Amino acid sequence: MKAKYFVSILFATSLYWMYLLYSPFILTITIAALLAISTSSVVNYFERLFSSKLKAALVSSFLLAILFFAPLGYFLTSLTLQLNNIDVKTFEELTKYISALIRNPPEYLSFAKPYFLEEFKDIDVNSITSKIISLTATIGAFSAGFLKNAFLVIVFYFFAQYNGSTIVDYLKRVIHISANEANQLVKELTTVMSVVFYSIIVNAMLQGILFGVVISFMGYNGLLFGIMYGFASLIPVIGGILMWLPFMIWEFSIGNSQNAIFIALYSIVVISIIADTFIKPLIIKEINHRLLEDDDSRINELVIFFAIIAGLATFGFWGMILGPAITAFFLTILKLFEARTEEYEN
């Protein structure tokens, strides 16, 4: 057997066992690597500021934990505690109110009564209450799992930032493409992921603040529900509805019809239509313009927007990172093929 075949077999075997060993952490490592790519400019700034790669990696990891994961941890922990402390009778009374509202809607909704009755004719209060109780346990388990994964992401993110340049330089030497092509691949993936990351943060903060401020004036926890709305806004189409609809129903159930109608109209018009439909693409465009000075490296903001939506629909929460990364990687590979084709023809 030739030496190169023997080495290839050893490499394939070791790759298989590496996959078995690290398969539970592949998604976590991938997310941490993509986040490291997204924030590489920030880390470079800290490295120049502190003249230390270790300090730069530590500070950037701390900031990521505070900015991205601390709000999620606060939201999940608070939600779990609130759900576990809620009286079951509250669910029962709310469900009964919804059932009564469907059977006897107010005059301005009387035209929809036949449709409501048809859709909810088999509604079972006890069944809904038991499902809500089981859901609280599911949310609690999910919260614990998410916080564990968040901690691992921060750990892997730190090592990616601290050793990232060494790993990238090594991969450039190993893969069979030219140095220029490798640099182009790294550059375009880095810039696109930076646009995606900062766009997500800014958009979630904008919509969360818009909702949280209004809710706080109604006596609710504006910080908690603002964070909830910010992350819910990442879910395409129904994200906002998942937040404002329960508030509207609750306000109706306690007799605050004006508050209920205001929450619905404000959420639909100001947040869903103005902020999400019109301002969000502008945010992506502005960040795209500021971060990508080279027009050839710039990706259309609508492509990034739909890549985020596709990623969320396919991969869930982390799809907002994976979707644009996959899209950017694919488009960059197409550019490399185009360049090689032009070079071959000439």
Order of alpha helices (4+ residues) and beta strands (2+ residues): alpha-alpha-alpha-alpha-alpha-alpha-alpha-alpha-alpha-alpha-alpha-alpha-alpha-alpha-alpha
